[in-house]
Amino acid sequence: MSDTRHTALVTGASAGLGEEYCRQLAERCDTIIAVARRADRLQALQAELAGHTRLVPVVADLATVEGVTRTVEALRQQGPPDILVNNAGFSTFGDFGHSVLEDELQVVRLQIDATLELVRAAVPFMRERGGGQIINVASIGAFLNMKHTAVYGGCKAFMVSFSQALQAEVAADNIRVQCLCPGLTRTGIHDTSYFEGFDKARMPAELWMDAAPVVAASLAALEQEEVVVVPGAINRDMVRSGLQQQLQSIQ
């Protein structure tokens, strides 16, 4: 990324990867539009980054029409955006056949519907400005058949395919699209009530990454041509192995 100052919009900005994106973009951006549901966390982040960037808190639930509308309006008023980070998301955990359907639909609304609406709002501005950068946060779950997170994995697989196709469409407009696919990351996503049946301690320590190096890898990769970015060597090995097994199963 050049030294030119930018305006960024980051969703899911009150914790985890979104919060870390705000921190690492603070020295590169004049303005960061930080979107999340928790006003207190956004205000704390605003205070932390004061003197580095102008952080504009937008309290919104992107799983709702009202929340998306509020965010798009903030994008128009505070933008135009140079950088869009679609990070907001959550997952259920359990057998889909016994799940609460509305919870699963909320996963889809947040991770697919909201992403599409924000990208659709941002691309015309980026084209007019002569370029921009879009980061869609997915997961290695897009490539691996992970039992008990069927809807989450399906949403992330959509994100990968959408990002690749979108990059082909907007490359001539100097817009770079990245789909970040981290593995297990210490973000708090596994600490919600939806994951009561998930024991983090059973996962080997070497599989976990902190948010800071994941975001650093994402921002560094923006200077490259690669659309799909998988941070961490062990995660890349798992993705390669998973894809090989899927190919063998259909041969």
C-alpha positions in Angstrom: 0.0 0.0 0.0 1.3 3.5 -0.8 1.9 6.3 1.7 -1.2 8.1 0.4 -3.8 8.5 3.1 -7.1 6.6 2.7 -10.6 6.2 4.0 -11.5 2.7 5.2 -14.7 1.0 6.2 -14.3 -2.0 8.5 -17.1 -4.2 9.7 -17.0 -6.3 12.9 -14.7 -3.6 14.2 -15.4 -4.0 18.0 -13.2 -7.1 18.5 -11.0 -9.7 16.9 -9.8 -9.2 13.3 -11.9 -6.1 12.7 -10.5 -4.3 15.7 -7.0 -5.3 14.6 -7.6 -4.1 11.1 -8.6 -0.7 12.5 -5.4 -0.6 14.5 -3.1 -1.5 11.6 -4.9 0.8 9.2 -4.8 3.7 11.6 -1.4 5.0 10.3 -2.5 4.7 6.7 -6.0 6.2 6.8 -7.3 9.7 7.5 -10.7 8.2 8.4 -11.8 4.7 9.5 -15.6 4.0 9.5 -15.8 1.4 12.2 -19.0 -0.7 12.2 -20.2 -3.0 15.0 -23.0 -3.6 17.4 -21.2 -2.7 20.6 -21.1 1.1 21.0 -18.8 0.9 24.1 -16.2 -1.1 22.3 -16.2 1.3 19.4 -15.9 4.3 21.7 -12.9 2.7 23.4 -11.3 2.0 20.1 -11.9 5.5 19.0 -10.2 6.8 22.1 -7.3 4.4 21.6 -6.6 5.5 18.0 -7.2 9.2 18.6 -4.1 11.1 17.3 -3.5 8.4 14.7 -6.7 8.5 12.7 -10.3 9.8 12.8 -12.4 6.8 13.7 -16.1 7.2 13.0 -18.2 4.7 15.1 -21.3 3.3 13.4 -23.4 1.2 15.7 -25.2 -1.2 13.4 -26.3 -4.8 13.2 -25.5 -5.8 9.6 -27.8 -8.9 9.9 -30.7 -6.4 9.6 -31.9 -4.2 6.8 -31.7 -1.1 9.1 -28.1 -1.9 10.0 -27.0 -2.2 6.4 -28.9 0.9 5.4 -27.2 2.9 8.2 -23.8 1.6 7.2 -24.2 2.4 3.5 -25.3 5.9 4.4 -22.2 6.3 6.6 -20.1 5.1 3.6 -21.6 7.7 1.4 -21.4 10.5 3.9 -17.9 9.8 5.4 -16.4 8.3 2.2 -15.8 7.8 -0.6 -14.0 4.6 0.5 -10.6 3.5 -0.6 -10.6 0.4 1.5 -13.5 -1.9 2.4 -13.0 -4.7 4.9 -16.0 -7.1 5.2 -15.1 -8.8 8.4 -18.3 -9.1 10.4 -19.5 -12.6 11.0 -20.4 -15.3 13.5 -21.1 -19.0 13.4 -23.3 -21.5 15.0 -22.0 -24.9 16.1 -23.9 -28.1 15.9 -25.9 -30.5 13.7 -27.8 -28.5 11.1 -30.7 -30.8 11.3 -31.3 -29.8 14.9 -30.4 -26.1 14.5 -32.5 -23.0 14.9 -33.2 -22.0 11.3 -33.4 -18.3 12.1 -29.9 -18.4 13.6 -28.5 -20.0 10.5 -30.3 -17.4 8.3 -28.7 -14.7 10.4 -25.3 -16.2 9.6 -26.2 -15.9 5.9 -27.5 -12.4 6.2 -24.5 -11.1 7.9 -21.8 -12.9 5.9 -23.3 -12.9 2.4 -26.1 -10.4 2.1 -24.3 -7.6 4.0 -21.1 -8.2 2.1 -22.9 -8.0 -1.2 -24.6 -4.8 -0.3 -21.5 -3.1 0.9 -19.4 -4.1 -2.0 -22.2 -3.0 -4.4 -22.2 0.4 -2.7 -18.4 0.8 -2.6 -17.4 -0.3 -6.2 -19.0 2.7 -8.0 -17.1 5.1 -5.7 -13.9 3.2 -6.2 -14.3 3.2 -10.0 -14.9 6.9 -9.9 -11.8 7.5 -7.8 -9.6 5.3 -10.0 -9.1 2.4 -7.7 -9.6 0.8 -4.3 -9.1 -2.3 -2.2 -11.7 -4.8 -0.9 -10.9 -7.4 1.7 -13.5 -10.1 2.2 -12.7 -12.2 5.3 -13.5 -15.9 4.8 -11.9 -18.9 6.5 -10.1 -22.1 5.6 -13.5 -23.6 6.4 -14.3 -22.6 2.8 -12.1 -25.5 1.6 -12.6 -28.0 4.4 -15.7 -30.0 5.2 -16.0 -29.0 8.9 -18.7 -30.9 10.7 -21.1 -28.8 12.8 -20.4 -25.5 11.0 -22.1 -26.3 7.7 -23.7 -22.9 7.1 -20.6 -21.0 8.1 -18.4 -23.0 5.8 -20.9 -22.6 3.0 -20.9 -18.8 3.4 -17.1 -18.8 3.4 -17.0 -20.9 0.2 -19.3 -18.4 -1.4 -17.0 -15.6 -0.3 -14.0 -17.2 -2.0 -15.9 -17.7 -5.3 -17.4 -14.3 -5.2 -14.1 -12.6 -4.5 -12.4 -14.4 -7.4 -15.1 -13.5 -9.9 -15.3 -9.9 -8.6 -11.6 -9.4 -9.0 -11.9 -10.5 -12.7 -14.6 -7.9 -13.2 -12.9 -4.9 -11.5 -9.2 -5.5 -12.3 -9.3 -3.0 -15.2 -10.6 -0.4 -12.7 -7.5 -0.7 -10.5 -9.6 -2.3 -7.8 -7.9 -5.1 -5.9 -10.0 -7.8 -4.2 -8.7 -10.1 -1.5 -10.3 -13.0 0.2 -8.6 -13.7 3.5 -8.9 -17.3 4.7 -7.5 -17.6 8.2 -7.5 -20.8 10.3 -8.3 -20.9 14.0 -7.8 -17.4 15.3 -8.1 -15.9 18.8 -10.9 -13.5 18.1 -13.7 -14.4 20.5 -15.9 -16.1 17.8 -15.6 -19.4 19.8 -16.6 -17.8 23.1 -20.2 -17.1 22.2 -23.2 -19.1 23.5 -23.4 -20.7 20.0 -20.2 -22.6 20.8 -21.1 -24.1 24.1 -20.3 -27.5 22.7 -16.9 -26.6 21.3 -13.9 -27.3 23.5 -11.0 -25.0 22.4 -8.6 -26.9 24.6 -8.9 -29.9 22.3 -7.4 -28.0 19.4 -3.6 -28.2 19.2 -1.9 -25.0 20.2 0.0 -24.8 16.9 -3.2 -24.4 15.0 -4.1 -21.1 16.7 -3.0 -17.7 15.5 -3.4 -14.3 17.0 -5.3 -11.5 15.2 -2.3 -9.3 14.7 -0.2 -11.5 12.4 -3.3 -12.5 10.5 -4.1 -8.9 9.7 -0.5 -8.1 9.0 -0.4 -10.9 6.4 -3.6 -9.7 4.8 -2.4 -6.1 4.4 1.0 -7.2 3.2 -0.6 -9.4 0.6 -2.6 -6.5 -0.9 0.5 -5.6 -2.8 0.5 -9.0 -4.5 -1.7 -10.4 -7.3 -3.1 -13.3 -5.2 -6.8 -13.1 -4.5 -7.1 -15.9 -2.0 -4.7 -15.4 1.0 -4.3 -18.1 3.6 -2.1 -16.9 6.5 0.1 -19.5 8.3 2.0 -22.4 6.8 0.1 -25.0 8.7 -3.2 -23.6 7.4 -1.9 -23.6 3.8 -0.9 -27.3 4.3 -4.4 -28.2 5.6 -6.0 -26.4 2.7 -3.8 -28.2 0.1 -4.5 -31.5 1.8 -8.2 -30.9 2.0 -8.5 -29.9 -1.7 -6.5 -33.0 -2.7 -8.8 -35.3 -0.7 -11.9 -33.7 -2.4 -10.4 -34.2 -5.8 -9.6 -37.8 -5.1 -13.2 -38.4 -3.9 -14.7 -37.4 -7.2 -12.2 -39.2 -9.5 
